[in-house]
């Protein structure tokens, strides 16, 4: 009986230990909000994210944003950035170059941003 109780106690302690060391999991229901402060219209292409489980691109589909305007994406899951962890985000976009009548590639980095479920990341794009 004593051996059975000891085995049961060890099993319970192991399960409790695993429960307290569980990984937080993917950051869910995240949105991106872009503010265009560049002085020209922009087309946001993607956000490159370096998370705690790797790097990847979130497609923004060339969303055009006029000067001084904002755009907010639908909710998404960041599957390589766990909730509660920090990541580095690089917004890649094209900026309208009116004097040359063409789009020019640009990017802006936002480092060390903490992800939590339901968060809206706010990216203010400025002229570089």
C-alpha positions in Angstrom: 0.0 0.0 0.0 2.8 2.4 0.9 4.6 1.7 -2.4 1.3 2.3 -4.3 0.8 5.7 -2.5 4.4 6.7 -3.2 4.1 5.9 -6.9 0.8 7.8 -7.1 2.4 10.8 -5.3 5.4 10.8 -7.7 3.0 10.7 -10.7 0.9 13.6 -9.4 4.1 15.7 -8.7 5.3 15.0 -12.3 2.0 16.1 -13.8 2.0 19.2 -11.7 5.5 20.0 -12.8 4.6 19.7 -16.4 1.6 21.9 -16.0 3.6 24.7 -14.5 6.2 24.6 -17.2 3.8 24.7 -20.1 4.6 26.9 -23.1 2.3 29.9 -23.4 1.3 29.1 -27.1 0.7 31.2 -30.2 -0.3 34.8 -29.9 -4.0 34.9 -31.1 -6.5 37.5 -32.4 -3.7 40.0 -33.2 -4.3 42.9 -35.5 -2.0 45.4 -37.2 -2.9 49.1 -37.5 -0.8 51.2 -39.9 -0.8 55.0 -39.8 0.6 56.7 -42.9 2.7 59.7 -41.7 5.1 59.6 -44.7 3.7 62.6 -46.6 2.8 60.4 -49.6 0.5 57.5 -50.2 1.8 54.0 -49.4 1.0 50.4 -50.2 1.7 48.1 -47.3 3.0 44.7 -48.6 3.9 42.6 -45.6 5.2 42.5 -42.1 8.3 40.4 -41.5 8.2 39.1 -38.0 11.1 37.5 -36.0 9.5 35.6 -33.2 10.7 33.3 -30.5 10.0 30.2 -32.7 11.3 31.6 -36.0 10.8 34.2 -38.7 8.1 34.6 -41.3 6.1 37.2 -43.3 2.5 38.2 -42.7 0.9 39.2 -46.1 -0.9 42.6 -46.1 -1.9 42.4 -49.8 -0.6 45.8 -51.0 -3.1 47.7 -49.0 -3.0 51.4 -50.1 -3.2 54.0 -47.4 -3.5 57.7 -48.2 -1.4 60.3 -46.3 -2.6 60.8 -42.7 -5.0 57.8 -42.9 -5.0 54.5 -41.1 -5.7 50.9 -41.9 -6.4 48.0 -39.5 -6.2 44.4 -40.5 -8.4 41.5 -39.6 -7.5 39.4 -36.6 -4.8 36.8 -37.1 -2.7 34.2 -35.3 1.0 34.6 -35.0 2.1 31.0 -35.0 5.8 31.6 -34.4 5.5 34.2 -31.6 4.1 33.0 -28.3 1.8 35.1 -26.2 3.8 37.0 -23.6 7.0 37.0 -25.7 8.7 39.8 -27.6 9.3 40.0 -31.3 10.8 42.2 -34.0 8.5 43.5 -36.7 9.6 45.1 -40.0 6.8 46.7 -42.1 7.6 46.5 -45.8 5.8 48.9 -48.1 6.0 51.0 -51.2 6.0 54.8 -51.0 4.7 56.9 -53.9 7.5 59.1 -55.3 5.5 61.8 -57.0 8.4 63.7 -58.7 9.6 60.5 -60.4 6.0 59.1 -60.9 6.8 55.7 -59.4 6.6 53.5 -56.3 9.8 53.1 -54.2 10.4 50.2 -51.8 10.7 51.2 -48.1 10.7 49.5 -44.7 10.5 50.4 -41.1 11.6 48.3 -38.1 9.8 48.1 -34.8 11.8 46.1 -32.2 11.1 44.3 -29.0 7.3 44.5 -29.1 5.5 42.2 -26.7 2.7 40.1 -28.1 -0.5 39.4 -26.0 -3.7 37.8 -27.2 -6.1 40.4 -28.7 -3.4 43.0 -29.1 -3.4 45.6 -31.9 0.1 46.5 -33.0 0.2 50.1 -34.0 2.8 51.0 -36.7 3.3 54.7 -37.5 5.0 54.8 -40.9 7.2 57.9 -41.1 9.2 59.4 -43.9 12.7 57.9 -44.0 
